[in-house]
Amino acid sequence: MSNTTFWLVISAIGIATILMRGSFILTGERFKLSDKFGEILRFIPASVLAALVAPAIFYHNGMVEALHGKERLLASLFALIVAYKTQNIFYTILTGMGTLYLLQYFL
């Protein structure tokens, strides 16, 4: 791929992203969502986060292996407990990453 083609593709993707996001921002005030639909939309960030994190916990080398990588599962459980108790994203990430690092170091 030539340098020109690369920058054209990057520019096109950037413009498309700006147009997509801008369209929702600019037209968002014209449409009123129902309360039920707004309530459903509140769960999208949590479900997307779960979809991103779950494969990192349970997959290893492209396969689900029985309790392989127990340190990831244990770290995620500790992070889940901290998230439930503190409801603080910083403490949750710090706990999960710290626990994973310590378990990988000592196991």
N, C-alpha and C positions, 0 to 999 in steps of 0.2 A: 504494500500500500504506500503510495507516495505521500509526502508531507502535506501537499495541498489537499489531497483526498481526506486525509486524517482530520485536518482542521475544518474542512467543510462538513464532515460528519459530526464532529464535536459541536460546531456552531448550529447545525440543524437540530441536533438533540437539545441543545440549550434553549433555542427559540421555541421549540415544541413544548418544552417543560414550562417555560414562562407563560406561553399562551394557555396551556391547560390550567395552570394554577391561577393565572390572572382572570380567566373566564369565570371561575368559581367565586373569586373575590369580588369581581365587578358585578356579577349578576346575583350574588347571594342575597342581597337585600330585597330583590324583587320577588323572591319565592319564600313563602312561609311554610316550613315543615310542620307536620303534625307533631304533637307532643310525644306520641308513641314512637314515631320514626326517629325523633331526636333522642329518645331514651335508648333506642336500639343502637344508634350511631356512637353512643358513649362507650360501647364495648369493643369497638373496632381496634383501638390502639392496643388494648390488652390481648386481644386474640392474635394480632399481627406479631406482637412481641413473643407470645407463646410459640407461634409458628416458626419464628426465627431461632429461638433458644432451644426448643425440643430436639431438633436434629443434632445440635452440638452436644447434647447430653447423652442421647441414646445411640447415635450412629458412630461406628468406628470403621474406617476403611470402606465406607459405602455400604455397610451391613449393620443390622441390629444384632448385637451379640449379647448373650446373657451375662449381665453384670460386668461386662468388660468396661474398664474405665470407671470403676466404682468411685474414684475420686471426684469425677464430674457430677455424679448423682449425689454424693454426700455434700459437695459444695453447693449444689443447687438447693438441697433441702435446708442447709443452714441459711442460705440467702432467702429462701421462702419464709422461714421462721422470722428472720430479722425484718423482712418486708411486712409481714403481718403485724408484728409487735410495734415497729417504729413508724411505718408508712413513710419512710424516707428513702428516696431512690439512691442517694449518695451512700448511706450506710449499707443498703442492700448490695450495691455493686462492690463496695469495698469488702464486705464480708464474703461475697461469692468469689471474688478474685483472690482475696487473701487466703481463704480456705483452700481453694484449688491449688494455689502456689505451694502452700505448706504441705498439702497431701502429696503432691507430685514430688516435692523435694524429699520427703521422708519415706515415701513408699517405693 
